[in-house]
Amino acid sequence: MPPWHDVLRQQLGVVAQSMYMGMAATPNAAEGIQVWKWVFEQVERIAGELNTYVVTARVDGEAVFLEDRLEFKPEGTVARYLGAVRKPKRDLLRGLPPDPAAFVFAYEWELPPEVEGVETGLMRAFLRMDAMKERLGAEKLEAALHRSVEIHRKISGSNGVVEPVPEGDGLLISGLYLTTEGPAVQRELRELYETVPELMNAWGGLPSTTVRHEDAKLGDVLGDLYRFTFDTDDARLQPTLQMVYGVTPSVYIVAYAPGVAYALGAQEPARARMLRLLSQPSASLSQDPRVATLFAKLSPNPQVCMLVDAPRCVKLFGGMVRRIGVPFPVVPLGDEPAALIGCALYLEPEAMHGELLIPAAPLKSLVDAFQKSQAKTGKDD
């Protein structure tokens, strides 16, 4: 075994212990720690099956391009999983209107029925929790987790965009669960949501949540609306919860042509976003010129991709932290579209490789804007 395996295990142990210590004082800490222990066990197992890791970098006047490659032991469980992956080579961003966004994510691949996915392993970790069984009852918990596993088997992937609500009322996250069985997934999600608050608490750190379901009429389509209420009187938590979820946290779920659409955020902005999604079922964010330019510089047909509009992300982050009283400079970034930062992951038999493209132009504009902001602050002082 290469000597760096031991170093990596030690570093993972340090990160894990630090995380557990931070979670110790949170609600439902024991359940959350147990789940995260499972996560770190999987990371350590993957690291133990890693044969080689190679990273290359190319830097020029236009961009920084990084590429890495991980090759695993052919006889290991990671290689067997990767060998079973089916890559459908469909547009990962299908169903997303070509609108500006701060952050975009997408993934999709398929597995044969006999191969256990990551989600199933995570669900089994839930089943090992004695505290969860005592709180919900073993029968209720196992039924909910079984349904969750069945939902994941019907979903080949997901995509989404993250944007701030213009009025400063939290984040707006919307996109699709990619599936050919939309109505069935919507129905099963409706049944699963009845137990979601307890399952959410297993991650630790979140207060208890009350969920109320309503039918939602969205144009000519009938969907599901879930209203969330966080059951906490802690005045310190309220600004943070509102910063992320808004004052009226809600989720809309609707089955339609490309899969199952979702919109999470304050109720009215989430409803408006859902109507926008439903109005363009054949749309794709891939049609956006900036996205097309980025994808042309990356290898084709990734299984995972993430797109970042750096100036919009800085605006989003700055607005959020200022909302809870943390000082952050107001940076004059303007509204001109910026070249996108892109990250892609590709699954191969016995290997994974990633690509990261960071254009120079948006980074330079950010540096210039921060320098102008600091200069203005200095003059004001």
Secondary structure, 3 states (H helix, E strand, C coil): CCCHHHHHHHHHHHHHHHHHHHHCCCCCHHHHHHHHHHHHHHHHHHHHCEEEEEEEEEECCCEEEEEEEEEECCCCHHHHHHHHCECCCCCCCECCCCCCCCEEEEEECECCCCCCCHHHHHHHHHHCCHHHHHHHCHHHHHHHHHHHHHHHHHCCEEEEEEEECCCCCCEEEEEEEECCCHHHHHHHHHHHHHHHHHHHHCCCCCCCEEEEEEEEEECCEEEEEEEEEECCCCCCHHHHHHHHHCCCEEEEEEEECCEEEEEEEEHHHHHHHHHHHHHCCCCEHHHCHHHHHHHHHCCCCCCEEEEECHHHHHHHHHHHHHHCCCCCCCCCCCCCCCCCEEEEEEEECCEEEEEEEEEHHHHHHHHHHHHHHHHHHHHHC
